[in-house]
Amino acid sequence: MMIRKARSEDAKGIAKVHIDSWRTTYRGIVPDTYLKALIYEEKEEIWKRAILTGSVFVAENEEGQIVGFANGGKERSGQYSGYDGELYAIYLLEAYQGKGIGSSLAKKVFEYLKEKGFNSMIIFALAENPACKFYEAIGGKRIGTEEIEIGGEEFTEVVFGWNLA
């Protein structure tokens, strides 16, 4: 397994992981109509732009297939005093979860944020997301909750925080 900085040609693979992992992780949590309506090409365009920031990392299997990704940057909400960075997204295909790949991706984003001068980081995760246990296992502390709307339904997000110093 190789973890590396994403390149522009990775956008399609990242979009596939993004949507496929949402459909497996959030099945039974988020409305099926929402999950079915996700469009690969739309996500690909979003990831093409995000890759240009240099903050996107991918996990690539031995066949060169992208099986996971993560990205981060400046904390966007402005609501968590003392937290200046944010892990925006971290997703793995279901078959690759539980193998240490997520920890390796998170570490790459932690290192990137430190290089950019960030001292701390947050991530927002749906409270029902099984990955909440993962965030705690890699040192995240629950520092708050937020309400979010997805597909016309209200959900609670847990906010996890890390000190990167």
Secondary structure, DSSP 8 states (H G I E B T S, - for coil): -EEEE--GGGHHHHHHHHHHHHHHHSBTTB-HHHHHT--HHHHHHHHHHHHTTT-EEEEE-TTS-EEEEEEEEE-SSS-STT--EEEEEEEE-GGGTTSSHHHHHHHHHHHHHHHTT--EEEEEEETT-THHHHHHHTT-EEEEEEEEEETTEEEEEEEEEEE--
